[in-house]
């Protein structure tokens, strides 16, 4: 796979389309969480749907906001400085494995797909902010370790 050396409108538009489709799937799945509970329904499932639904929809809103900022930049509505100052993708909150155990496999797969998209865009955001500088493999591993350790704190 070729390495991206800069963001471009086609990259952003493709990601935006992908994110919109995924956001619609998320809405369809988690909109069920706002209904009244059925008699005898497992409260753990409802709680898992509620908490993971909130995390997943928030994740998608962060992704879409980042992509909209990039689209505004390419349209000339925002300067590069404005995007760099205010358009950082917020860190993700991963799904709770215990909550995932209570959910259907299809719902878990959807949550994982949103996490993967967030990770991809986080890598793009980080690369864009660093000017797509190619780091040595040792520095890249060191950077990944620092991010992972930061996530554990």
C-alpha positions in Angstrom: 0.0 0.0 0.0 1.3 3.4 -0.9 2.0 5.9 1.9 0.0 9.1 1.9 2.2 12.2 1.8 -0.6 14.7 2.2 -4.3 14.9 2.6 -6.3 15.7 -0.5 -9.9 16.4 -1.2 -10.5 12.9 -2.7 -9.2 11.2 0.4 -11.3 13.4 2.6 -14.4 12.9 0.5 -14.0 9.1 0.4 -13.6 9.1 4.2 -16.6 11.4 4.6 -18.8 9.1 2.5 -17.6 6.1 4.4 -18.3 7.9 7.7 -21.8 9.0 6.7 -22.8 5.5 5.8 -21.3 4.1 9.0 -23.0 6.9 11.1 -26.4 5.9 9.5 -25.8 2.3 10.5 -24.9 3.3 14.0 -28.1 5.4 14.2 -30.2 2.5 13.0 -28.7 0.1 15.6 -28.6 2.4 18.6 -31.9 4.1 18.0 -33.5 0.9 19.4 -31.9 1.8 22.8 -34.4 4.7 23.3 -37.5 2.4 23.2 -39.3 1.3 26.4 -37.9 -1.9 27.9 -39.8 -5.1 27.2 -41.0 -7.2 30.1 -38.3 -9.5 31.2 -35.6 -7.8 29.2 -32.1 -8.2 30.5 -31.1 -4.9 32.1 -27.4 -5.7 31.3 -28.2 -5.7 27.6 -30.0 -2.4 27.9 -27.2 -0.8 29.9 -24.6 -2.1 27.4 -26.6 -0.7 24.5 -26.9 2.6 26.3 -23.3 3.1 27.2 -21.8 1.6 24.1 -24.3 3.5 22.0 -23.3 6.8 23.6 -19.6 6.0 23.0 -20.1 4.9 19.5 -22.3 7.8 18.4 -19.8 10.3 20.1 -17.0 8.6 18.2 -18.8 9.0 15.0 -19.6 12.7 15.7 -15.9 13.3 16.4 -15.0 11.7 13.1 -17.6 13.6 11.2 -16.5 16.9 12.8 -12.9 16.3 11.9 -13.9 15.4 8.3 -16.1 18.5 8.1 -13.2 20.7 9.2 -11.0 19.2 6.5 -13.7 19.7 3.9 -14.1 23.3 5.1 -10.3 23.7 4.7 -10.3 22.4 1.2 -13.2 24.6 0.3 -11.3 27.7 1.6 -13.8 28.3 4.5 -11.1 27.6 7.1 -7.4 28.4 7.0 -4.8 25.8 7.7 -4.0 27.5 11.0 -7.6 27.4 12.1 -7.8 23.7 11.4 -4.5 23.0 13.1 -5.6 25.0 16.2 -9.2 23.8 16.5 -9.6 20.7 14.3 -7.8 18.0 16.3 -9.5 14.6 16.5 -10.3 13.9 20.1 -9.0 10.7 21.6 -11.3 7.7 21.5 -12.8 5.8 24.4 -12.7 2.1 23.5 -15.6 -0.1 24.1 -15.9 -2.0 27.4 -15.3 -5.7 26.8 -17.9 -6.6 29.5 -20.5 -4.6 27.7 -19.6 -6.1 24.4 -20.2 -9.6 25.8 -23.8 -8.6 26.4 -24.4 -7.3 22.9 -25.2 -9.2 19.6 -22.2 -10.0 17.4 -23.5 -7.7 14.7 -23.6 -4.8 17.1 -20.1 -5.6 18.3 -18.8 -5.7 14.7 -20.3 -2.3 14.1 -18.7 -0.8 17.2 -15.3 -2.3 16.1 -15.8 -0.8 12.6 -16.2 2.7 14.1 -13.1 2.1 16.3 -11.1 1.2 13.3 -12.3 4.2 11.3 -11.4 6.4 14.3 -7.9 4.9 14.5 -7.4 5.4 10.7 -8.4 9.1 11.0 -6.3 9.6 14.1 -3.3 8.3 12.2 -4.1 10.7 9.3 -4.6 13.6 11.7 -1.3 12.9 13.5 0.6 12.5 10.2 -1.0 15.8 8.8 0.0 17.7 11.9 3.6 16.5 11.7 3.7 17.3 8.0 3.8 13.7 6.9 7.4 13.5 8.0 8.8 10.1 7.6 10.2 8.9 10.9 12.7 6.2 11.3 11.1 2.8 12.1 12.6 3.0 15.7 11.0 6.4 16.2 7.7 5.2 14.8 7.7 2.3 17.3 8.6 4.6 20.1 5.8 7.0 19.1 3.3 4.2 19.1 4.4 3.0 22.5 4.1 6.5 23.9 0.5 6.7 22.5 -0.4 3.3 23.9 1.0 4.1 27.3 -0.8 7.5 27.3 -4.1 5.6 26.5 -3.5 3.4 29.6 -3.2 6.3 32.0 
